[in-house]
């Protein structure tokens, strides 16, 4: 685990060095005469970066190092900002260029001297304080320590809950005197350090029963550094009362001889030893070597202030129980072997689900899937210390509540495993974010009675950190040998297999594994795999694997799951629980079984039963009834479950916490109001954050910075991939690497975050030819991003209740919709002069943008409806701006010529505005790479308005002369010069924006969409010269400019995405024929407008994976379908608004092979003319999702859904068209309202019938797809 400060520091230094060492920056330094200082600063920062790359990961909590890293980061920011500022200001055109350059050079030289001094000072601090010493990192120890701490804390949480709920506490005297011949260790730890430990241990030590049972006793304080000789001599000094011990104290003996003789003397003795002030597990490892296990029932009591040391000393099967509560915040706990509990009167089994448990024999597994027990005996390879298991803090078998909402998945996977017709050895991979219950699911499958009898061998192991192949094989062999323990070879008095395992290497272990499993059917579970490399090492040992063997792998990463399962395996994505399942699980954790709760709490249930009259229903029989029939609790429950987001770990933890608190609205509301703080600070809920943060801790440093950037966005915000990728790129979070552009690297980062379950695909995001085009962040994951970004002073969210204290050098500012402060408050809280990005959500106020933001790179005002043109005056002075987004700002009509001042601009996004023409000065922006423009609509106007109607509409625009003057030009001039001509020429009926001549000068353009080329061929000639274009969207194509368009497209060989649109009856008919050669790299093609037939060159596109047809009105239905079905690489097909003529869509199989062989997603939208959609058997063998949206014919029906063999989900979100003729003909309001209600009821009835028919077909589908049906979709 790497400190966040270190990760962010590395990322910032990467960006700074990338720019500082660029040829452009070096050229600017040469021009300004500062090349020596520039070289020194660059080299010094590079050295700092190297130091950081070697930084010890155990320094995570070292505040001095973290402070230094933050200073390095801030210095790097200042260096990059200054270098870029030098370049921008020197390059600005001026009539007084020579004098101005002299002044700039003087200012730059002084500034550079300041930067050099600052860099030298920061660099010297590292040497002065010896903060980072380079090599010799102890990452392994740090990782083990954090994992063990987490696991131990889970045991403490469970003990605390058991003590509260059932008054479960243990007595130390009973633990010590418990019968048993094995050597047992009892570790005592307290939440308040060592306070109170001595007294409670002393009382047990002096207890008469203890003294009579253990005549040989010793109390030893562990010395630092530890000395085995001194330790043994201290023991002997206290054992002197026993005859024969004096001889051992011969001072001439070596430490080894002393230990050997001591072992001989105590071999037949029962002893009790108390060890105090034990600090590290390494000390315990040395002490263990001095203490033989003589099987005489000896006991060792350990007193420590380290919770992980306590848990590890007690052994791999340790359990934590509460000893004594000394105060509200100070409690003593005992860690001891779980076997010690079995016959104790004061203890009851603990069965909560919110602890991280994995039993190697699959007795108990809980859903939290936390860290492993990574206790390692470095000196002696003891198998019991190397066990790849997690601390087991619960007992018993799987509880029913653990599998709520998972029944179908378990049944499906068991069915696949049981399929003996498969001739390939199957690997079933289960992946998903932490806390989903992957381990629980795997164990539910593993313990299935159906599978237990089916396989001859079974093993369930959890992979430890850091990964060690020998450890894994040793544990796996050990589990399999335990399973065979009844055989004669293991019952004889031979040396145990476990002892011999410790001496085996990888090769010997692999041979033993083969011996145990060869020619046998096996079921193996490998829990918590964390890298592809781990799997590649593991699978080599199974090269001999029988075809009947099945391996289940759990992991948090999709890429790992796919790699493990390979071509023939199964990949299962475990998702969050559905709302009803989440409520069931929560209710069960809060109330337990309803019947038991009713007996114990009759006064609480009385109110619920009284409400039955109001809500109807049967008497309370389920736990959910206890919540649903209490409306006030139900409202608070919904808020809690929203925060949990369907995550079983969170639901179980919070439910268990509330189970021990009063079941009142006030108590639950209190939790809701402070839930983020409670999850972070409440030790009873701390496990949730610990589990989820494990995923964050495992991110590479470049992904950590990208992830923290997500804290900018509000809760439940849908974040588009486009938006994130562009922002990461211009902010310097991604850089060109190995032939991939910075934008491509940012796309890869987005995908990696998705693979690692740090972001969740948005449910509707299937429009992209890539994996997803938008995402959301789980509330609990977002809390981690916010916490870490605030800690690093990286992102500040200005929102209600954020306080008014100064926050210093904030780099990224997000202003929430609920913040009501004024300008003075904003400037007091944030140093605007150092801001790099500003993002506004909700209402916009002019003072949000200030002249002081001179270093601003990103200005994101997306979806601010009330934003007006005159409020953007300050924008055109932000000369460092690289990203400007006004997307969705419907109040924006115009961009001024001052846009040409933004010479650093790389991304201009005015999509979804009414900007119909880009200014002429845009051709000055030579760094511009992405232009998004034009009103956003997903249709074309099939009938253009007549000139008369256009004139009437245009005249209406002149009414704007009556409004106050808001722009630099008056409203009437604007209407007459901008809107009126656009209306007259019909540009309002197209969906693109006009671009000026000379666009060919923008050589860096990667994306240009949507551009209205209807005015002539000049723009098309410019586009033809933009040979680096990857994405192009054009509107206004017609027969006149069709030849020029085809010529332009044939020159764009790098084009990957093309969108073509044309309004009116002719549409695209005859405009797209004979493009030669077509762009061979084209992956996405969207066609809007009348075509009648598809152009033949589409068949020549070898990489086409997405095709969208809107209002194409294709004739010859069967021929067109055959055409589409032969597109071998097509994965996403979207048909919308009369894409075909006729009332039926028929997807038919082809005689030459399966049609639509690669199709994964089929989208049907606004099918008003289609009455029937039919699928034939054998069609679309890989189709996973069918999505039907928008307006639908009131007679629409589907058939053949049962033939879609790979379908996982059918999504219906349609509204049935009304009979508006009846409504219009209504004579009065009352009659109209009555007719509207009748139509509404008829719509519900028809939708119900449609839903029922679809369900019937899906019920016959062997793949058991789910139906998502939106009952609330209406025309309005």
Buried (B, 14 or more C-beta within 10 A) or exposed (E): BBBBBBBBBBBBBBBBBBBBBEEEBBEBBEBBEBBEBBBBBBBBBBEBBEBBEEBBBBBBEBEEBBBBBBBBBBBBBBBBBBBBBBBBBBEEEEEEEEEBBEEBBEEBBEBBEEBBEBBEEBBEBBEEEEBBEEEEBEBBBBBBBBBBBBBBBBBBBBBBBBBBBEEBBBBBBBBBBBEBEEBBBBBBBBBBEBBBBBEBBEEBBEBEEBEEBBEBBBBBEBEEEBBBBEBBBBBBEBBEEBEEBEEBEEEEBEBEEBBEBBBEBBEEBBBBBBBBBBBBBBBBBBBBEBBBEBEBBBBBBBBBBBBBBBBBBBBBBBBBBBBBBBEEEBBBBBBBBBBBBEEBEEBBEBBBBBBBBBBBEBBBBBBBBBBBBBBBBEEEBBBEBBBBBBBBBBBEEBBEBBBBBBEEBBBBBBEBBEEEEEEEBBBBBBBBBBBBBBBBBBBBBBBBEEBEEBBBBBBBBBBBBBBBBBBBBBBBBBBBBBBEEEEEEEEEEEEEBBEBBBEBEBEBBBEBBBEBBEEEBBBBBBBBBBBBEBBEBBBEBBEEBBEBBBBBBBBBBBBBBBBBBEEEBBBBBBBBBEEEBBBBBBBBBBBBEBEEBBEEEEEBBEEBBEBBEEEEEEEBEBBBBBBBBBBEBBBBBBBBBBBBBBBBBBBBBBBBBBBBEEBBBEEBBBBBEEBBEBBBEBEBBBBBBBBBBBBBBBBBBBBBBBBBBBBBBBEEBEBBBBBBBBBBBBBBBBBEEEEBBBBBBBBBBBBBBBBBBBBBBBEEBBBBBBBBBBBBBBBBBBBBBBBBBBEBBBBBBBBEEBEEEEBEBBBBBBBBEBBEBEEEEBEBBBBBBBBBBBBBBBBBBEEBBBEBBBBBBBBBBBBBEEBBBEBBBBBBBBBBBBBBBBBBBBBBBBBBEBBBBBBBBBBBBBBBBBBBBBBBBBBBBEBBBBBBBBBEEBBBBBEBBEEEEBBEBBEEBBEBBEEEEEBEEBBBBBBBEBBBEBBBBBBBBBBBBBBBEBBBBBEEBBBBBBBBBBEEBBBBBBBBBBBBBBBBBBBBBBEEBBEBBBBBBBBBBBBBBBBBBBBBEBBBBBBBBEBEEBBEBBBBBBBBBBBBBBBEBBBBBEEBBBBBBBBBBBEEBEEBBBBBBBBEBBBBBBBBBBBBBBEEBBBBBBEEEBBBBBBBBBBBBBBBBBBBBBBBEBBBBBBBBBBBBBBBBBEBBBBBBBBBBBBBBBBBBBBBBBEEEBBEEBEEEEEBEEBBEBBEEBBEEBBEEBBEBBEEBBEEBEEEBEBEBEEEBEEE
